């Protein structure tokens, strides 16, 4: 049988995930000295490092059995898989933010919202019964209100320093975010024992880390 394949999110969550895998007793040499190799052996598993949105795609399609990805990407993706565990790291939150001291909810004009997360933003404003115009931005969303492109942003806030340094503030908190383990739906049935074994090891390592 092929090794279980696990997709990890590059960047923000990478360091903590490698720490977790080391705590699980896995040999993470290939993950640390990865060079340009894309499929990495972490015996008994095979690991791929990918952009967050791609992790959900690989797991939905079953080319990876398991994924480790932020809740922000999960809620935005709308894709199908099981979300089985909260890893408790990579903590941040979705927030509505805007220029300091402005009253976002006043006035009758349709507000413009810049975001990397149009689905999260649309759901939030729908829940508020508010008609807004959503503008999709790919990075550094905080620039949009500074340039006059939008009245506010929906983005993840971790320390709050990006907002602060750019004269912005949180207007409303939307949902908390942290790293999650996701599992392909077919793999969950076909490779149940191996997946349960992996999850048990993760659970134990998490406890050790606390
Ligand atoms: C995220 C987010 C904010 C920042 C928040 O961006 O979009 O810009 O981090 O973190 P803080 O509250 O600790 O300042 P990221 O670094 O992922 O880069 P990007 O905006 O270029 O996508």
Boltz pocket constraint, residues with backbone or C-beta under 6 A from the ligand:
constraints:
  - pocket:
      binder: B
      contacts: [[A, 12], [A, 138], [A, 139], [A, 140], [A, 141], [A, 142], [A, 155], [A, 156], [A, 157], [A, 158], [A, 159], [A, 160], [A, 161], [A, 162], [A, 163]]
      max_distance: 6.0
